[in-house]
Amino acid sequence: MKKEDWGIYFHIPFCERRCNYCDFFSTAGFGFEKIEQYFSYLSREFELFARSVDKRAVHVHSIYFGGGTPSYAPASEITSLLSKILTEFDITESIEITVEVNPHSALKETLSAYREAGVNRLSIGVQSLNPDELTILERIHSADDCFTTVETARKTGFSNISIDFIYGIPGQTMQSWKKTLEGAAAMQPEHVSAYMLMLEKGTKMTGLVQSGGLPAPDEDIVAEMYKHAHSYLEKSGYEHYEVSNFAKPGYASQHNVHYWKRKPYKGFGMSAHSYHNNTRSWNTTDFATYFNAIDNGTPPTEGSERLSLVQQINEEIMLRLRMRDGLSFREFALQFGKHAADILKQNINEFLQDKNTERYFHPAKRDETVRLTTQGFLVSDKIISQLFLDKSDFAAG
């Protein structure tokens, strides 16, 4: 029986304090009794899945504990859940097991427990190494905590560390961004994520910017920050392998690449998403609904959608063009047919009629593979939306 590689995701929604820019599903103020209850249901949700699939057909390719702040929960909850997965399913030899941690709660005992249980990758939410910027973001850790966390992680045996940063923070200058990147390189992580701050609707930070309480980020300066991150990190030995991600050779995030290649993944916990056989589903964000569903022996699914052919094609275009390797026309044609590949080429050629757009695409082997340049990455959303196919493209056949 042919096995499929699956990614496994667990959403841990608890935080010591919710950051003012975050729009992920997370909550603060819950005691450890509530957290313990949640993990017991998370375990039962996993058991429902384990009983519903043919385990002979599943290879667990990667496991990711995200949030929220997984390191805010007792380490024993994470390690117990991980032990259950490793026992229940066939695991690939090169499996990547990641836990997101906050420098404030990533204590030595916590990291040691993770490592002993089999966690082999940490994703540390640093965001900035500038004290004023950390205050603006309402982060609970200090810059010193970040350096200490990386040092502690190394001492406990972690050889694959990722660090997250944010640029475009209100009041952030190019000088402070350069210092943050220099600090990042000094820590020598294997992976760096650099995300542009998004002012999401309904967040506290968005309200502060709209009311004038915080200065709106300058788009031109933000663009320069992105380009500097690209040049500086590449000179420091990191490959810019995805729009917002940089890695030393061999250390790209297996879990995220699995998503970007539209491979199957299963999400557990409130708000978690899953994808398999061109169907996406997502869990409820209500505690009572989540608990009741599992008590009734049913998945806590809030909704699902079966992707149409055009939706599948456009997701493939979007996700592949966010990666450095780009989109292979040969593979695209094998997956979706020559007709779809020809239309995509036509859309690209129409986009390139404006000579100013040439700088967005790598010229090498463009007939075989379409890849965005760093300039293209910077405006990738605008480019990709203009390359999308439409239902009418398939009306005749």
N, C-alpha and C positions, 0 to 999 in steps of 0.2 A: 504494500500500500504506500502510495506516494505521500510524503509528509509536507505540510505547509509550515513555513516559518511565521510565527505569530509574535507580535509585541504585546506585552501586558502592562497596563497602567493602573495605578491605584491613586485615587484622589483623596488627599488628607486635607480637609477644609479648615483646619484650626490654625489660628495665629495668636501670638501673645498680644499683638496690636495690629489692626488693619492699616495698611499704608494708604495715604490719601490719593494716590494715583491708580490704585489697583481696581480692575473691574472683573477679575476672576472670582469664581464663587469661593468665598472664604468667610469665616466668621471668627470673632474674638470674644473673650469673656466667659468661655465655657471651662468648667473645672474638669479635673482628670476623670471623674466619675462618668461624665458625659462622653469624654473621649474614649474611655474604655468600652462603653456601650456601643459607640459607633464602630470601633474595631471588631467587636464581636459580630456585628451585623455585616461588616465588610467581609469577614471570614466566611460567614454563611452565604453571602452573595457569590463568593468565589466557589464555594462547594456546589451551589446550584448550577453554575456554569460547568464545573468539572464533571458533574453527572450527566450533563446534556450533550456533551460532545464525545466523539470517538477519539480517545486519547492517542490511538495508534496513528492518527492522521495529523497530529499537532506536535510541532517542535517549538518550544519557547525560545525565541531568538533574543529577546531583551525584556527586562523588567524595569519599570520606572515608578518611583514613589514621588508624586508631585503635590502641589498644594496651591494655597495655604502654605503651612510650614511643617513638613513632616518631622523635622527635628524637634519641634515643640512637644510632640507626643512622646511618651516613654519609649525608649529604644526597644524594650521588650515587645511592644506591640508590633513594631516593624519587623523585628527578627522572627517572631512567632509566625507572622503571616508569610514571610519569605520562606521559612522552613516548610510550610505547607505546600507552597508552589513547587519547590524543588523536589518534594516527595511525590507529588501528584502527577507531574508532567515530565516528558522527555525533554531534556535541556541540551541545547547546542553547546559544544565544547568551548566555543569562544563567546559565550553569553555575556552580555553587558548588563550589570545590575546597578542602577543609579538611585541615589536618594538626594533630594533637594534639602539643603540645610541653610539656616540663617547663622551668621557668625556669632550671634548672641547666645544661641542655644546649642551650638555644636560643641559640647563639652568633650573632653578626652575620653571619659567613660562611654559616652554615646557613640563616638566614632570607633572606639575599640570594639564595642558590641556589634556595630554594623559590619566591620571588617571580618570579625570572627564568624559572623553568620553567612558571609559570602558576598556582601556588597563590595564591588570593585571600582565604583566610580562615584565621585561626589560632584554635585552641582551647587556651588556656593553663591548665594544671592548677595553680592557685594554692592552693586549699583553705582557706587562712587567712593573715591578715597579722599574726598574733600568734606571736612566736617560740616561746613555751611550747607552743602548740597544734601548731605545725609539728613540734616535737620529739615530742609525744605521737603524732602521726600518722606519725612516722618519715619525714618528707619530707626530701629531701636539699638543698633550696634554702632560701634565707632570704627574708624579706619584701622586703628591698632588691632581691634578684634579680628579683622580680616586677615592681617598678616599672621596673627597668632593661630587662627583656624587652619590656614594652609600649613604652617609649620607643624601643628599638632597632627594634622592628617598625614603628613609625610612620616612622622614618627610612628604612627599607628599602622603604617604599611600601604597607604594609598599611593598608587603610581599613575592614576588617571583622575585628574582634577579639572573641573570646568569652573570658570568664574563668569558671572553675569554682570554686565554694566549697562547703564542707561546714559544716553547723550541727548541733548536738547532740553535739559532741565532748566526751568525758569531761573534766570540769573547766571547760568553757567557760561563761562568764557572759554575761548579756545585754549588759553593758557592753563586753566584748571583741567580741561579735558586731556591736554597733553601730559600733565602731571599724573593724572589717573592712569593713563595708558602706560606711562613709564613705570608706575608702581605695579601695574598688572604684569608687565614683562619681568620685573624684578622678582615677583613671586614664582615665575616660571611654571604656570599651569600648562597642562597639555591642551586645553581648550578654552577659548574665550568667546563669549556671546556679547555682542554690542547692539542693543536695541534702542531705536529712536523712541523717545517718550511720546506716547499717544495720549492726547487729552480726550479720554473717553467720556461719553455723555453720562451725567449723573454722579461722577466722582467728585470728591471734595476739591481736588486740585483744579479740575476744570472750572468749578464754580469760582474759585479764587482768581483764576486767570480772567474769566469773563467779567468779574466784578472789579478788576484792577488791583486786587490784593497781591497778585504775583505778576511779573512781566511775562508777556507772551514770548515764546521762543522765536528768534529771528530765523526765518527759513534759510536764508543765504548762509548764515553762520552754521546752522545745523548741517547743511550740505557739506560745508568745509570740514566739519567734525567727522562726518562719515568718510570723506576722502582721506583725511589724515589717518583715521583708524586703519583704513585699508593699506596705505603705504607704510605706516609705522609697524603694524603687526606683521605684514609680509616681510619687511626687512628684519624683523625679530624672529623669523623662522616659522611663521604660521601661514597656512594655506587658507585663502578666503574661499571656502568651499560652498557657502550658501550666503544669501543676502546679508544675514545678520550674524553669521557664525564663522569662526576661524579656528583652525586646529593644526597642531604639529602633525607631520606625516604619520598616518596610521591611527589618529585619534579623533576622527570625525565621530559625532554622536551616532552610534548604530541605531538607537531607538528613534531618533528624529529622522534619519535617512530612511528608515523603514516606513515612517508616515509619508514622507515626501515621495516615495516610490509607490504609494498606494497599496502597500502590502497589508494583510489582515492584522487587526489589532483589537484587543478587548479591554474596555475600560471598566473599572469597578469603583463604586463609591458615588456619592452625590455629584451630579453634573457631568460625570465622566462620559466620554463618547466612545463608540465602537464602530468598526468598519470591517465588513466581510461580504464577499460576493456582490460587490457594487451596492451594498445597502449600508446606510449610516443610521445609527440609533444613539440616543442620549438618555441619561438617567435624570430622574427628578431632582429638584433642588430644595425640596421640602422634607424636613426631618421626619415628620409623622408619616407622610406618604411613603418615604423610603423604608422606614421600619415596618410599616403595615404590609407592604408588598412582600418583603422577605419573610415576615411571620406567616404569610399565606402561601409561601413556597413559590412565589412568582418573581421574575426579574423586575427591578424597580425602574422599568423603562418608561420615560415620559412620552417619547415619540420616535418615529423612524421615517426614513424615506428611501425609496429605491431610485437610484440615479439613472436618468435616461442616458442614452448613448451620447447625446450632445453634452450633458453634464459631465459624464466620464471624460470625454475628450477635453473639455475646457479645464477640468481639474488637472489632467495630465499636463496640459500646456502651462498652467499656472505654477504647478509644483516643480516641474522639470526646469523651467526657466528661472526659478529662484535658486537653482544650484549651479555651481561653476561648470559642471560637466554638460549642462544644457540638455537639449532634446535631440535625439537621433531620429532622423526621418525614416530610416530603415526600421527601427524598432516601433516607431509610431505607426507606420504602415502595416506592419505585421499584427499589431494589436487592434487597429481601428480601420484598416483598409486603405488602399491606394487613393481612393476618392477623398478621404479625409486629409491625407497627407498632402495631396495636390492643392486642396483648398487652403490649408495652412500656409503652404509655400506662396500661394497667391496673395494671401493676407499680408504676409511678411513683405513681399515685393511691393505691394501697394503702400505699405507703411514707409518703405525705404525710398519712395519716389521723392520725398522731401530729403534733400541731401544732408540736412542738419541731423537727420536721424541715424546716419551711417555710424556715428561715434558710439551708438548704443549697442552695436552688434560686433562680435569678433568676425573679421573678414575671412579668417582661415577656414577652409573646408565648409563654407556656408551651405553648399549644396548637400552636404551630408549631415551636418549638425548645426543647430542654431543655438548660440550662446550669447549671453549678455556680457558687456564690459562692466567695469566698475561704475561708469557713468550710467549705464543701462540699469544696473542694480538700484541706483539712486532713485530712478523713476519707474521701477519695474511694474508697479501696479497700473500705471497709465499705459505702458507699452502692452502688457499682457491683455488688458481689457480690449485693446484694439485688434488683437490677433484671434480672439475667440471666434469659434464657429457658431452658426445659428441653425435653428430647425429648418429654415428655408434652404440651407445648403444640401439637405438630404431629401428635398421634396420630390425630386425626379427619380430617386433610386435608392 
